[in-house]
Every structure is written in C-alpha cells, then in structure tokens.
Amino acid sequence: MGVHFAMPTGIQPKTIRRARSLRRNMTDGETKLWSELREFRRLYGVHVRKQAPVGPFIADFAIHERKLIIEVDGQFHFEPEGMARDSARDAWFAGQGYRVIRLNTGELETSFDGCIEEILRALELMK
C-alpha cells in the first residue's frame, strides 16, 4: 500500500484527493460564482471545472479548452506570503499557456455581475 502511482493525467493522487475535498468545502464566494459558471456550458458551450487539478496546483475554476484559470481570493491572498504564492502559481500557469483572472471575495459581493462580465470578456464572449 505504500506505492502510489500517478494517474494517467499525470496528476498526483494526493492532489486529486485534495481537489475532491475542496469541491465539497467551497467558500461562499466560490459557491456563488459556481452557481453562475456551471451554466456556461449550456449558455455558451464552455465547460468550466471547479477545484480542478492543473499540474501541481488546484485552480478554483478552470476552462481548459480556453486556457483560462479563475481564482477567488480571500483575505489571505493579500498578505505578503499569499501574494508571493499567488505570483508563483500565476507564473507557472502562464508557463503552461493559461491566463489567470483573480477575483476577490469583496468584488464578488459588491459587483457580481461585473465579475461575470470580466470572465465573459476574457472568453471573448462579450466586448
């Protein structure tokens, strides 16, 4: 039982278990955003995955066919170590060809429609 093999996707089993746990325990902001993003497939033909493993990281939301990552940032992300960690993650994602949109929880509360519009513009579904 001590031997662990990588999944066919190359994602480590530990990362997959962590993503599953995060899916079950989303924050209020993530839950609110997911309620809208889950409709993107029906409305726009765009498949959004929540708490998706991407390499060694777990993106809050990923749209693989459009190479877009959407992150919901709480207060921790604005502290120096959180900002440094986010910068390293963003650089890794960029190296894989992904663009990253960061929305903070305050924006989701005060300007939810604006956040959705920002995502639609990034997907080139809105001017």
N, C-alpha and C positions, 0 to 999 in steps of 0.2 A: 504493500500500500504506500510505501514511501516514494515510489517513482511517479512523477506527473509528466504527462505528455502535453505538448501544445496542441490546441485544437487545429483542425485543418485551415482555419483562417489565420493561424499564426498568433492568435490572442491567447495569452496565458490563462489557464483555468481559474487562477486566483482573481484575475481581472474580470472574467466573466461572472464569477460569484459576486464580486463587489458591485458590478453593474446591476445585477438582478436585485441585490439588496437596496441599492439606490432607487431603482424603479418602484419598489414597494414603499419607500420612505421619502418621496419627493417633498420639497418645501412648498409652502403655499404659492409662492411666485411661480415655481416650476409647474405646479398643478394647474394654475390659472392659464399659463402660456400653453401648456399641453392641450388644454380643452379646445384651444383655437387651432394649434398646429396639427392636431390629429385629423382635422377636416381638410387639410391641404391636399391630401391625395384625391379626395372626392371633388374638391373645388378646382384644383389646378393640375392634378396629375403628378404631384410631387410627394414622394414618400419620405416622411420625417420619422426618424427613430429617436426614442427618448433614452437617456442614460446609456448611450451607445459606446462600446469599446472602440477606440481608434488607436491602434498601436498600443503603447503602454498607458494611455490615458483613457478616461471615460468622459466623453463630451455630454453636457446636459442634453443637447439635441444635435443630431447630425442629419444632413441631407447629402448622402454620399454621391448621388448622381450629379449634384450641382457643386460638390466640394465646398460645402458651407457648414460651419460649426456655429451653433448658437449657445452662448453661455449666459447663465443667470447668476449675477454676482451679488452676494450679500455683503455685510459689513466687513467680514474678514478680508475680502479681496482688496480693500482699500488701506490695509495695514502694510508696512514695508515688506514683510516676508510674503504676504499674499500677492502683492503686486509683482514681486520678483518671481514667484512661482508661476503666476499667470503669464508673465513675459516669456519665460522659458517654454511653457506649454504652447503659447501662440507661435513662437519661433519654430517649434517642432511641427506644429500643424502646417505652417506656411511652407516648411521644407517638404511636406507631403502634398503640397498643392492646394491646401484648404485655406479659405478665408474665414476669419473669426469675427462674429458680431458679439459684443458684450453688452448685455442689458442689466442695469442694476435693479434691485427689487423696488427701489423708490420710483423709478421710471415706470415699472410695470403697474404700480398702484396709481400714479398720477396721470400717466399718459399711455395707457394700454394700447389704444388704437394707433398711436404714434409708433409704438414698438412693433406692432404688426405691419404697419406701413414700411418701416425700416427693413424688415425681413423681406417683404414683397419687392421692395426696390433692389435689395441685394440679389434676389432671384430673377430680377429683370421682368417681374410680372406687373410692375407699377412704375410710372415715371415720377 
